[in-house]
């Protein structure tokens, strides 16, 4: 496990922990992410700072969410994503060009916490899809007031063939069993000096050998993170906080589709590395 200097929230089978380069320590029994995200940002930072680090961080990690945490996602937030969506959807390509330029972003519900896959757990592709891809994304963790208090890695696994047939199929292309992975932890926002200078890389391994790799940076984001979260919290209430995946521009072309047994490795500098193996169907 890579040691990071920034404080992070780690979820293990034994509960929530605080960890940094000095060590790790458990939060009180019964602590939930929802209760942490109900706190103002400064109180959360103070609680983390005051938690004693008594030893090493747990090796076995779960997805850094509660069962009731809502994970949302933003689409077409990078220029490359706009071009790819326009290419895959020949019958309605103008929709993606319009949403890229519009003031209002594309936001959609991705998963509830108990469906989110954690580090080392399988991600899924649909049996009725012919083109399936990982989507490596910076996930912003928001408290109940809508402030960004942390960051994590999100894999917004998607069926591009289903969405390409018709944009109204987006829920089926994006929301299905094991279509969302997150982890390996939450890095506190106070430990990330500039979220717009984070390198993102993704690799697909097949049979133990590299199949495809891509990279991007949050410097290419077309929208501000705070604008995305402000729209997420419009006309909505998240008393236990929320996670918002902020889109990607590192996605393979039609010559690559995920297969059962592939391994997807996503790294965001300063945040962490998320690894998952692919399975097909339930």
matplotlib code that plots the C-alpha trace (Angstrom):
import matplotlib.pyplot as plt

x = [0.0, 1.4, 1.9, 0.5, 1.4, -2.1, -4.7, -7.2, -10.3, -9.9, -12.8, -11.9, -14.1, -13.4, -14.8, -13.5, -9.8, -7.7, -4.3, -1.3, 2.4, 2.7, 0.5, -3.2, -5.8, -9.5, -12.3, -14.8, -16.9, -20.1, -18.6, -20.1, -19.1, -22.6, -21.9, -18.5, -20.0, -22.7, -19.9, -18.7, -15.4, -13.3, -14.8, -14.1, -10.5, -10.1, -11.5, -9.1, -6.2, -7.0, -7.4, -4.3, -2.3, -1.4, -0.2, -0.3, -3.4, -5.5, -4.5, -8.1, -10.0, -13.7, -15.2, -14.9, -18.7, -21.6, -24.4, -26.6, -24.0, -25.2, -22.7, -23.5, -21.6, -21.0, -20.7, -19.0, -16.8, -13.7, -13.4, -12.2, -15.3, -17.5, -15.8, -16.0, -19.7, -20.5, -18.7, -20.4, -23.9, -24.3, -28.1, -27.9, -24.3, -25.5, -26.8, -23.3, -21.9, -24.7, -24.3, -20.6, -21.1, -24.2, -24.1, -26.0, -23.8, -25.0, -25.4, -26.9, -27.3, -24.6, -25.0, -26.0, -23.2, -24.1, -23.7, -20.3, -17.3, -14.2, -10.5, -9.7, -13.4, -14.9, -16.4, -19.0, -20.0, -23.4, -24.1, -26.3, -23.6, -20.9, -18.6, -17.7, -15.1, -13.7, -14.0, -11.3, -12.6, -11.7, -14.5, -15.2, -16.6, -19.1, -20.4, -24.0, -23.5, -22.2, -18.5, -15.8, -14.1, -12.3, -11.3, -11.3, -10.8, -14.0, -14.4, -17.6, -17.8, -20.0, -21.6, -20.8, -22.8, -26.0, -25.6, -24.6, -27.8, -29.9, -28.9, -32.2, -30.6, -28.1, -29.5, -29.0, -25.5, -24.4, -26.4, -26.2, -24.7, -21.0, -20.8, -19.3, -16.0, -14.4, -11.3, -8.9, -9.8, -10.8, -8.0, -9.0, -9.3, -7.1, -4.3, -4.7, -3.1, -4.5, -7.2, -6.8, -3.3, -3.8, -2.6, -4.9, -3.8, -5.7, -4.4, -6.2, -4.3, -5.4, -3.8, -1.2, -0.1, -0.8, -3.7, -4.4, -3.4, -4.5, -3.8, -5.3, -5.2, -7.8, -6.2, -8.3, -11.6, -14.0, -15.9, -15.0, -15.5, -17.4, -19.8, -20.5, -21.2, -23.3, -25.6, -25.7, -27.0, -29.6, -33.1, -31.6, -30.6, -27.8, -27.8, -25.2, -23.1, -22.5, -19.8, -19.6, -17.5, -16.4, -16.0, -13.1, -11.2, -9.1, -11.4, -10.4, -11.8, -14.0, -11.1, -11.0, -13.8, -13.6, -13.7, -14.1, -10.8, -9.3, -7.8, -8.4, -5.8, -6.6, -4.2, -4.7, -1.5, -1.8, -5.1, -4.3, -4.6, -7.8, -7.5, -10.5, -10.9, -13.8, -16.6, -19.4, -23.0, -24.1]
y = [0.0, 3.3, 5.8, 9.2, 12.3, 13.8, 12.7, 10.1, 8.3, 4.5, 2.0, -1.5, -4.4, -3.2, 0.3, 3.7, 4.7, 7.8, 7.4, 9.4, 8.9, 8.9, 5.8, 5.1, 5.0, 3.9, 6.3, 5.5, 2.4, 3.2, 6.1, 6.3, 8.4, 9.9, 11.2, 12.6, 14.4, 15.9, 17.9, 21.3, 21.0, 22.6, 20.2, 17.2, 18.3, 18.8, 15.4, 13.8, 15.8, 14.8, 11.0, 9.2, 7.2, 4.0, 1.7, 0.7, 1.1, -2.0, -4.0, -5.1, -2.1, -1.6, 1.0, 4.3, 4.9, 4.0, 1.7, 4.8, 7.1, 8.4, 8.4, 10.7, 11.4, 14.2, 13.5, 15.3, 17.4, 17.0, 17.9, 14.3, 12.9, 15.2, 14.0, 10.3, 10.5, 12.3, 9.6, 6.7, 8.3, 9.1, 9.7, 12.3, 13.6, 17.2, 16.5, 16.0, 19.1, 21.1, 19.8, 20.4, 24.1, 24.5, 26.3, 23.4, 20.2, 16.6, 15.0, 11.5, 9.1, 6.4, 4.1, 3.8, 2.9, -0.7, -1.4, 0.3, -2.1, -1.5, -2.1, -5.6, -6.4, -7.3, -4.7, -5.9, -5.6, -6.3, -9.5, -7.6, -5.0, -5.3, -2.3, -1.8, 0.5, 1.8, 5.5, 6.8, 9.8, 12.0, 11.6, 14.7, 13.9, 16.6, 17.2, 17.9, 21.6, 20.9, 21.8, 19.6, 17.9, 15.0, 13.2, 9.6, 7.5, 6.4, 3.9, 4.8, 1.5, 2.1, 0.4, 2.6, 0.4, 0.8, 4.6, 4.9, 3.3, 6.0, 8.6, 7.7, 4.3, 6.1, 4.5, 1.0, 1.9, 3.4, 1.9, -1.9, -4.4, -3.8, -0.8, 1.6, 1.2, 3.6, 3.8, 3.0, 5.7, 9.4, 12.0, 15.1, 18.2, 20.1, 17.8, 18.4, 21.8, 22.0, 19.5, 20.9, 19.6, 15.9, 13.3, 10.4, 7.2, 4.0, 0.6, -2.5, -5.8, -9.0, -12.3, -10.5, -8.4, -4.7, -4.3, -0.6, 2.5, 6.1, 9.2, 12.7, 15.4, 17.4, 20.5, 19.6, 19.8, 22.0, 22.8, 23.9, 21.2, 23.7, 24.4, 20.7, 20.3, 23.5, 22.0, 18.7, 20.4, 22.5, 21.5, 18.5, 17.7, 15.3, 15.2, 12.5, 13.9, 12.6, 11.5, 13.0, 11.5, 14.4, 12.8, 11.5, 11.9, 8.7, 6.1, 3.4, 3.5, 0.9, -1.5, -2.2, -3.7, -5.1, -8.9, -11.2, -11.6, -8.2, -6.1, -2.3, -0.1, 3.6, 5.9, 9.6, 11.2, 12.2, 10.3, 6.6, 3.5, 1.5, -2.0, -4.2, -7.4, -7.6, -10.1, -10.5, -10.6, -11.3]
z = [0.0, -1.1, 1.8, 1.1, 3.1, 2.9, 5.5, 4.2, 5.4, 5.0, 5.3, 6.5, 7.6, 11.1, 10.4, 9.4, 10.0, 9.6, 7.9, 6.7, 6.4, 10.2, 10.7, 11.1, 13.8, 14.0, 14.4, 17.2, 16.7, 14.8, 12.9, 9.4, 6.4, 6.5, 10.1, 9.0, 6.0, 8.2, 9.8, 8.5, 6.6, 9.4, 12.0, 9.8, 9.4, 13.1, 13.9, 11.5, 12.9, 16.5, 15.8, 17.2, 14.7, 16.6, 13.9, 10.3, 8.1, 7.4, 4.4, 3.5, 2.2, 1.3, -1.0, 0.9, 1.1, 3.4, 2.2, 1.7, 0.1, -3.2, -6.1, -9.0, -12.2, -14.7, -18.4, -21.3, -19.1, -21.3, -25.0, -25.9, -24.2, -26.3, -29.5, -28.5, -27.6, -30.9, -32.8, -31.1, -31.4, -35.1, -34.8, -32.0, -31.9, -31.6, -28.1, -26.8, -28.5, -27.0, -23.4, -23.6, -24.3, -22.2, -18.8, -17.2, -17.0, -17.6, -14.2, -13.5, -10.7, -10.8, -7.8, -4.1, -1.8, -1.2, -4.9, -5.2, -5.8, -3.7, -4.3, -5.6, -6.0, -9.4, -11.8, -14.2, -17.9, -19.3, -21.2, -23.7, -24.5, -27.2, -26.3, -22.7, -21.2, -18.0, -17.3, -14.9, -13.0, -10.1, -7.5, -5.3, -1.9, -0.7, 2.8, 3.6, 2.9, -0.6, 0.2, -1.4, 1.6, -0.1, -3.3, -4.4, -7.5, -9.4, -12.3, -14.1, -16.1, -19.1, -22.1, -25.0, -27.4, -25.5, -25.0, -28.6, -29.8, -28.1, -25.3, -23.6, -22.8, -20.5, -17.3, -18.7, -20.1, -16.8, -13.9, -13.5, -11.2, -10.4, -12.8, -10.3, -8.4, -5.9, -3.7, -2.4, 0.2, 0.5, 0.6, 2.4, 0.3, 2.7, 1.6, -2.2, -3.0, -6.6, -7.8, -11.4, -11.7, -11.1, -13.6, -14.3, -15.9, -16.7, -17.9, -19.1, -18.6, -20.4, -19.5, -17.4, -20.3, -21.1, -23.6, -23.6, -21.6, -21.5, -19.6, -19.0, -16.4, -14.5, -16.1, -19.2, -17.4, -19.2, -16.0, -12.5, -9.8, -7.7, -10.6, -10.9, -7.2, -7.1, -9.8, -8.0, -4.9, -6.7, -5.7, -3.8, -0.3, 0.8, 4.6, 4.6, 1.8, -1.7, -4.1, -7.6, -10.4, -12.6, -16.0, -18.1, -21.3, -21.1, -22.8, -25.3, -28.8, -30.5, -31.0, -27.3, -25.1, -21.6, -21.3, -18.3, -16.5, -17.6, -14.9, -14.8, -13.0, -12.4, -10.8, -9.8, -8.6, -5.0, -4.5, -5.0, -7.3, -7.8, -9.2, -10.2, -12.3, -14.8, -14.8, -17.3, -16.2, -12.6]

ax = plt.figure().add_subplot(projection="3d")
ax.plot(x, y, z, "-o")
ax.set_aspect("equal")
plt.show()
